[in-house]
Amino acid sequence: MPQMMPMNWILSLIYFILLLMTFNIMNYYNYNNKMNNFLKINFKKKMLNWKW
């Protein structure tokens, strides 16, 4: 097994963490938008189905 350079390892780790963070942030925003739309639609349906 070849010995890894510590600096390379640290850099790759930082890069990976940054990638993960950006991915999570994107997912979070997309999820929030979807949830908001879903809740709005559900709310409208409930309001329409409500017995006036």
PDB file of N, CA, C and O in Angstrom:
ATOM      1  N   MET A   1       0.849  -1.201   0.000  1.00  0.00           N
ATOM      2  CA  MET A   1       0.000   0.000   0.000  1.00  0.00           C
ATOM      3  C   MET A   1       0.884   1.250   0.000  1.00  0.00           C
ATOM      4  O   MET A   1       1.715   1.417   0.892  1.00  0.00           O
ATOM      5  N   PRO A   2       0.711   2.125  -0.989  1.00  0.00           N
ATOM      6  CA  PRO A   2       1.547   3.336  -1.030  1.00  0.00           C
ATOM      7  C   PRO A   2       1.163   4.335   0.048  1.00  0.00           C
ATOM      8  O   PRO A   2      -0.006   4.471   0.411  1.00  0.00           O
ATOM      9  N   GLN A   3       2.162   5.022   0.545  1.00  0.00           N
ATOM     10  CA  GLN A   3       1.911   5.983   1.613  1.00  0.00           C
ATOM     11  C   GLN A   3       1.326   7.264   1.019  1.00  0.00           C
ATOM     12  O   GLN A   3       1.870   7.820   0.065  1.00  0.00           O
ATOM     13  N   MET A   4       0.216   7.725   1.592  1.00  0.00           N
ATOM     14  CA  MET A   4      -0.417   8.947   1.103  1.00  0.00           C
ATOM     15  C   MET A   4       0.243  10.162   1.727  1.00  0.00           C
ATOM     16  O   MET A   4       0.672  10.131   2.880  1.00  0.00           O
ATOM     17  N   MET A   5       0.319  11.221   0.957  1.00  0.00           N
ATOM     18  CA  MET A   5       0.878  12.457   1.490  1.00  0.00           C
ATOM     19  C   MET A   5      -0.178  13.148   2.349  1.00  0.00           C
ATOM     20  O   MET A   5      -1.322  13.306   1.923  1.00  0.00           O
ATOM     21  N   PRO A   6       0.202  13.556   3.552  1.00  0.00           N
ATOM     22  CA  PRO A   6      -0.776  14.171   4.458  1.00  0.00           C
ATOM     23  C   PRO A   6      -1.446  15.414   3.855  1.00  0.00           C
ATOM     24  O   PRO A   6      -2.649  15.623   4.012  1.00  0.00           O
ATOM     25  N   MET A   7      -0.644  16.230   3.164  1.00  0.00           N
ATOM     26  CA  MET A   7      -1.187  17.448   2.576  1.00  0.00           C
ATOM     27  C   MET A   7      -2.248  17.109   1.533  1.00  0.00           C
ATOM     28  O   MET A   7      -3.316  17.720   1.500  1.00  0.00           O
ATOM     29  N   ASN A   8      -1.950  16.147   0.699  1.00  0.00           N
ATOM     30  CA  ASN A   8      -2.910  15.719  -0.318  1.00  0.00           C
ATOM     31  C   ASN A   8      -4.190  15.203   0.319  1.00  0.00           C
ATOM     32  O   ASN A   8      -5.297  15.499  -0.132  1.00  0.00           O
ATOM     33  N   TRP A   9      -4.016  14.438   1.361  1.00  0.00           N
ATOM     34  CA  TRP A   9      -5.150  13.850   2.058  1.00  0.00           C
ATOM     35  C   TRP A   9      -6.035  14.947   2.641  1.00  0.00           C
ATOM     36  O   TRP A   9      -7.259  14.896   2.522  1.00  0.00           O
ATOM     37  N   ILE A  10      -5.408  15.936   3.269  1.00  0.00           N
ATOM     38  CA  ILE A  10      -6.155  17.040   3.872  1.00  0.00           C
ATOM     39  C   ILE A  10      -6.900  17.829   2.791  1.00  0.00           C
ATOM     40  O   ILE A  10      -8.069  18.178   2.957  1.00  0.00           O
ATOM     41  N   LEU A  11      -6.215  18.099   1.695  1.00  0.00           N
ATOM     42  CA  LEU A  11      -6.838  18.852   0.599  1.00  0.00           C
ATOM     43  C   LEU A  11      -8.033  18.103   0.015  1.00  0.00           C
ATOM     44  O   LEU A  11      -9.088  18.688  -0.232  1.00  0.00           O
ATOM     45  N   SER A  12      -7.855  16.826  -0.196  1.00  0.00           N
ATOM     46  CA  SER A  12      -8.950  16.025  -0.747  1.00  0.00           C
ATOM     47  C   SER A  12     -10.124  15.982   0.228  1.00  0.00           C
ATOM     48  O   SER A  12     -11.285  16.024  -0.180  1.00  0.00           O
ATOM     49  N   LEU A  13      -9.811  15.898   1.514  1.00  0.00           N
ATOM     50  CA  LEU A  13     -10.849  15.878   2.544  1.00  0.00           C
ATOM     51  C   LEU A  13     -11.635  17.185   2.524  1.00  0.00           C
ATOM     52  O   LEU A  13     -12.865  17.180   2.559  1.00  0.00           O
ATOM     53  N   ILE A  14     -10.919  18.297   2.468  1.00  0.00           N
ATOM     54  CA  ILE A  14     -11.565  19.615   2.431  1.00  0.00           C
ATOM     55  C   ILE A  14     -12.440  19.734   1.186  1.00  0.00           C
ATOM     56  O   ILE A  14     -13.573  20.211   1.252  1.00  0.00           O
ATOM     57  N   TYR A  15     -11.906  19.302   0.073  1.00  0.00           N
ATOM     58  CA  TYR A  15     -12.647  19.352  -1.187  1.00  0.00           C
ATOM     59  C   TYR A  15     -13.932  18.527  -1.093  1.00  0.00           C
ATOM     60  O   TYR A  15     -15.002  18.965  -1.516  1.00  0.00           O
ATOM     61  N   PHE A  16     -13.803  17.339  -0.537  1.00  0.00           N
ATOM     62  CA  PHE A  16     -14.946  16.449  -0.384  1.00  0.00           C
ATOM     63  C   PHE A  16     -16.008  17.072   0.512  1.00  0.00           C
ATOM     64  O   PHE A  16     -17.199  17.018   0.210  1.00  0.00           O
ATOM     65  N   ILE A  17     -15.562  17.668   1.624  1.00  0.00           N
ATOM     66  CA  ILE A  17     -16.495  18.297   2.563  1.00  0.00           C
ATOM     67  C   ILE A  17     -17.220  19.462   1.891  1.00  0.00           C
ATOM     68  O   ILE A  17     -18.430  19.623   2.050  1.00  0.00           O
ATOM     69  N   LEU A  18     -16.477  20.268   1.145  1.00  0.00           N
ATOM     70  CA  LEU A  18     -17.089  21.401   0.432  1.00  0.00           C
ATOM     71  C   LEU A  18     -18.137  20.908  -0.565  1.00  0.00           C
ATOM     72  O   LEU A  18     -19.230  21.465  -0.668  1.00  0.00           O
ATOM     73  N   LEU A  19     -17.786  19.875  -1.281  1.00  0.00           N
ATOM     74  CA  LEU A  19     -18.699  19.288  -2.255  1.00  0.00           C
ATOM     75  C   LEU A  19     -19.976  18.809  -1.562  1.00  0.00           C
ATOM     76  O   LEU A  19     -21.086  19.078  -2.021  1.00  0.00           O
ATOM     77  N   LEU A  20     -19.798  18.108  -0.471  1.00  0.00           N
ATOM     78  CA  LEU A  20     -20.916  17.583   0.304  1.00  0.00           C
ATOM     79  C   LEU A  20     -21.804  18.718   0.806  1.00  0.00           C
ATOM     80  O   LEU A  20     -23.031  18.644   0.734  1.00  0.00           O
ATOM     81  N   MET A  21     -21.166  19.762   1.313  1.00  0.00           N
ATOM     82  CA  MET A  21     -21.907  20.908   1.842  1.00  0.00           C
ATOM     83  C   MET A  21     -22.735  21.593   0.758  1.00  0.00           C
ATOM     84  O   MET A  21     -23.909  21.897   0.967  1.00  0.00           O
ATOM     85  N   THR A  22     -22.128  21.831  -0.384  1.00  0.00           N
ATOM     86  CA  THR A  22     -22.861  22.486  -1.475  1.00  0.00           C
ATOM     87  C   THR A  22     -24.026  21.607  -1.920  1.00  0.00           C
ATOM     88  O   THR A  22     -25.123  22.103  -2.176  1.00  0.00           O
ATOM     89  N   PHE A  23     -23.785  20.316  -2.010  1.00  0.00           N
ATOM     90  CA  PHE A  23     -24.834  19.374  -2.398  1.00  0.00           C
ATOM     91  C   PHE A  23     -25.989  19.414  -1.400  1.00  0.00           C
ATOM     92  O   PHE A  23     -27.158  19.435  -1.785  1.00  0.00           O
ATOM     93  N   ASN A  24     -25.641  19.423  -0.101  1.00  0.00           N
ATOM     94  CA  ASN A  24     -26.664  19.470   0.939  1.00  0.00           C
ATOM     95  C   ASN A  24     -27.465  20.758   0.883  1.00  0.00           C
ATOM     96  O   ASN A  24     -28.686  20.744   1.043  1.00  0.00           O
ATOM     97  N   ILE A  25     -26.782  21.867   0.657  1.00  0.00           N
ATOM     98  CA  ILE A  25     -27.470  23.161   0.580  1.00  0.00           C
ATOM     99  C   ILE A  25     -28.444  23.167  -0.597  1.00  0.00           C
ATOM    100  O   ILE A  25     -29.581  23.622  -0.469  1.00  0.00           O
ATOM    101  N   MET A  26     -27.995  22.664  -1.734  1.00  0.00           N
ATOM    102  CA  MET A  26     -28.859  22.596  -2.914  1.00  0.00           C
ATOM    103  C   MET A  26     -30.077  21.724  -2.637  1.00  0.00           C
ATOM    104  O   MET A  26     -31.205  22.097  -2.962  1.00  0.00           O
ATOM    105  N   ASN A  27     -29.846  20.576  -2.043  1.00  0.00           N
ATOM    106  CA  ASN A  27     -30.940  19.672  -1.709  1.00  0.00           C
ATOM    107  C   ASN A  27     -31.906  20.327  -0.742  1.00  0.00           C
ATOM    108  O   ASN A  27     -33.122  20.186  -0.874  1.00  0.00           O
ATOM    109  N   TYR A  28     -31.363  21.040   0.228  1.00  0.00           N
ATOM    110  CA  TYR A  28     -32.182  21.699   1.236  1.00  0.00           C
ATOM    111  C   TYR A  28     -33.114  22.718   0.588  1.00  0.00           C
ATOM    112  O   TYR A  28     -34.302  22.774   0.906  1.00  0.00           O
ATOM    113  N   TYR A  29     -32.568  23.524  -0.321  1.00  0.00           N
ATOM    114  CA  TYR A  29     -33.388  24.536  -0.986  1.00  0.00           C
ATOM    115  C   TYR A  29     -34.448  23.885  -1.870  1.00  0.00           C
ATOM    116  O   TYR A  29     -35.608  24.298  -1.857  1.00  0.00           O
ATOM    117  N   ASN A  30     -34.059  22.887  -2.622  1.00  0.00           N
ATOM    118  CA  ASN A  30     -35.017  22.188  -3.488  1.00  0.00           C
ATOM    119  C   ASN A  30     -36.116  21.546  -2.661  1.00  0.00           C
ATOM    120  O   ASN A  30     -37.292  21.621  -3.014  1.00  0.00           O
ATOM    121  N   TYR A  31     -35.732  20.918  -1.562  1.00  0.00           N
ATOM    122  CA  TYR A  31     -36.686  20.253  -0.680  1.00  0.00           C
ATOM    123  C   TYR A  31     -37.667  21.266  -0.108  1.00  0.00           C
ATOM    124  O   TYR A  31     -38.870  21.011  -0.052  1.00  0.00           O
ATOM    125  N   ASN A  32     -37.146  22.425   0.319  1.00  0.00           N
ATOM    126  CA  ASN A  32     -38.001  23.467   0.878  1.00  0.00           C
ATOM    127  C   ASN A  32     -39.004  23.962  -0.153  1.00  0.00           C
ATOM    128  O   ASN A  32     -40.183  24.131   0.158  1.00  0.00           O
ATOM    129  N   ASN A  33     -38.550  24.192  -1.361  1.00  0.00           N
ATOM    130  CA  ASN A  33     -39.448  24.647  -2.418  1.00  0.00           C
ATOM    131  C   ASN A  33     -40.539  23.622  -2.688  1.00  0.00           C
ATOM    132  O   ASN A  33     -41.712  23.974  -2.818  1.00  0.00           O
ATOM    133  N   LYS A  34     -40.157  22.374  -2.772  1.00  0.00           N
ATOM    134  CA  LYS A  34     -41.121  21.308  -3.020  1.00  0.00           C
ATOM    135  C   LYS A  34     -42.130  21.231  -1.879  1.00  0.00           C
ATOM    136  O   LYS A  34     -43.333  21.105  -2.109  1.00  0.00           O
ATOM    137  N   MET A  35     -41.632  21.308  -0.653  1.00  0.00           N
ATOM    138  CA  MET A  35     -42.506  21.228   0.509  1.00  0.00           C
ATOM    139  C   MET A  35     -43.476  22.399   0.532  1.00  0.00           C
ATOM    140  O   MET A  35     -44.660  22.218   0.817  1.00  0.00           O
ATOM    141  N   ASN A  36     -42.989  23.592   0.237  1.00  0.00           N
ATOM    142  CA  ASN A  36     -43.856  24.770   0.217  1.00  0.00           C
ATOM    143  C   ASN A  36     -44.960  24.617  -0.823  1.00  0.00           C
ATOM    144  O   ASN A  36     -46.127  24.893  -0.543  1.00  0.00           O
ATOM    145  N   ASN A  37     -44.596  24.183  -2.004  1.00  0.00           N
ATOM    146  CA  ASN A  37     -45.589  23.967  -3.059  1.00  0.00           C
ATOM    147  C   ASN A  37     -46.594  22.902  -2.641  1.00  0.00           C
ATOM    148  O   ASN A  37     -47.799  23.060  -2.834  1.00  0.00           O
ATOM    149  N   PHE A  38     -46.097  21.841  -2.080  1.00  0.00           N
ATOM    150  CA  PHE A  38     -46.934  20.735  -1.637  1.00  0.00           C
ATOM    151  C   PHE A  38     -47.934  21.206  -0.585  1.00  0.00           C
ATOM    152  O   PHE A  38     -49.119  20.880  -0.653  1.00  0.00           O
ATOM    153  N   LEU A  39     -47.446  21.977   0.387  1.00  0.00           N
ATOM    154  CA  LEU A  39     -48.311  22.479   1.449  1.00  0.00           C
ATOM    155  C   LEU A  39     -49.357  23.435   0.888  1.00  0.00           C
ATOM    156  O   LEU A  39     -50.521  23.386   1.286  1.00  0.00           O
ATOM    157  N   LYS A  40     -48.953  24.292  -0.022  1.00  0.00           N
ATOM    158  CA  LYS A  40     -49.898  25.238  -0.635  1.00  0.00           C
ATOM    159  C   LYS A  40     -50.995  24.485  -1.369  1.00  0.00           C
ATOM    160  O   LYS A  40     -52.177  24.799  -1.231  1.00  0.00           O
ATOM    161  N   ILE A  41     -50.596  23.493  -2.148  1.00  0.00           N
ATOM    162  CA  ILE A  41     -51.562  22.711  -2.926  1.00  0.00           C
ATOM    163  C   ILE A  41     -52.514  21.979  -1.977  1.00  0.00           C
ATOM    164  O   ILE A  41     -53.726  21.965  -2.194  1.00  0.00           O
ATOM    165  N   ASN A  42     -51.966  21.380  -0.940  1.00  0.00           N
ATOM    166  CA  ASN A  42     -52.787  20.659   0.027  1.00  0.00           C
ATOM    167  C   ASN A  42     -53.755  21.592   0.722  1.00  0.00           C
ATOM    168  O   ASN A  42     -54.915  21.250   0.950  1.00  0.00           O
ATOM    169  N   PHE A  43     -53.270  22.765   1.052  1.00  0.00           N
ATOM    170  CA  PHE A  43     -54.106  23.752   1.720  1.00  0.00           C
ATOM    171  C   PHE A  43     -55.276  24.153   0.818  1.00  0.00           C
ATOM    172  O   PHE A  43     -56.416  24.259   1.270  1.00  0.00           O
ATOM    173  N   LYS A  44     -54.976  24.370  -0.448  1.00  0.00           N
ATOM    174  CA  LYS A  44     -56.028  24.729  -1.408  1.00  0.00           C
ATOM    175  C   LYS A  44     -57.043  23.598  -1.530  1.00  0.00           C
ATOM    176  O   LYS A  44     -58.250  23.840  -1.551  1.00  0.00           O
ATOM    177  N   LYS A  45     -56.563  22.388  -1.608  1.00  0.00           N
ATOM    178  CA  LYS A  45     -57.463  21.233  -1.726  1.00  0.00           C
ATOM    179  C   LYS A  45     -58.367  21.139  -0.500  1.00  0.00           C
ATOM    180  O   LYS A  45     -59.567  20.893  -0.619  1.00  0.00           O
ATOM    181  N   LYS A  46     -57.782  21.336   0.669  1.00  0.00           N
ATOM    182  CA  LYS A  46     -58.565  21.266   1.903  1.00  0.00           C
ATOM    183  C   LYS A  46     -59.607  22.375   1.927  1.00  0.00           C
ATOM    184  O   LYS A  46     -60.747  22.166   2.340  1.00  0.00           O
ATOM    185  N   MET A  47     -59.199  23.552   1.480  1.00  0.00           N
ATOM    186  CA  MET A  47     -60.124  24.682   1.461  1.00  0.00           C
ATOM    187  C   MET A  47     -61.260  24.423   0.473  1.00  0.00           C
ATOM    188  O   MET A  47     -62.411  24.777   0.729  1.00  0.00           O
ATOM    189  N   LEU A  48     -60.926  23.808  -0.644  1.00  0.00           N
ATOM    190  CA  LEU A  48     -61.946  23.512  -1.656  1.00  0.00           C
ATOM    191  C   LEU A  48     -62.890  22.411  -1.171  1.00  0.00           C
ATOM    192  O   LEU A  48     -64.091  22.445  -1.437  1.00  0.00           O
ATOM    193  N   ASN A  49     -62.332  21.446  -0.461  1.00  0.00           N
ATOM    194  CA  ASN A  49     -63.141  20.325   0.023  1.00  0.00           C
ATOM    195  C   ASN A  49     -63.922  20.658   1.291  1.00  0.00           C
ATOM    196  O   ASN A  49     -64.776  19.889   1.733  1.00  0.00           O
ATOM    197  N   TRP A  50     -63.617  21.800   1.855  1.00  0.00           N
ATOM    198  CA  TRP A  50     -64.286  22.194   3.093  1.00  0.00           C
ATOM    199  C   TRP A  50     -65.779  22.407   2.841  1.00  0.00           C
ATOM    200  O   TRP A  50     -66.171  22.948   1.806  1.00  0.00           O
ATOM    201  N   LYS A  51     -66.600  21.981   3.789  1.00  0.00           N
ATOM    202  CA  LYS A  51     -68.052  22.160   3.642  1.00  0.00           C
ATOM    203  C   LYS A  51     -68.416  23.574   4.075  1.00  0.00           C
ATOM    204  O   LYS A  51     -68.334  23.923   5.253  1.00  0.00           O
ATOM    205  N   TRP A  52     -68.818  24.374   3.103  1.00  0.00           N
ATOM    206  CA  TRP A  52     -69.168  25.765   3.439  1.00  0.00           C
ATOM    207  C   TRP A  52     -70.603  25.818   3.945  1.00  0.00           C
ATOM    208  O   TRP A  52     -71.100  26.892   4.282  1.00  0.00           O
TER     209      TRP A  52
END
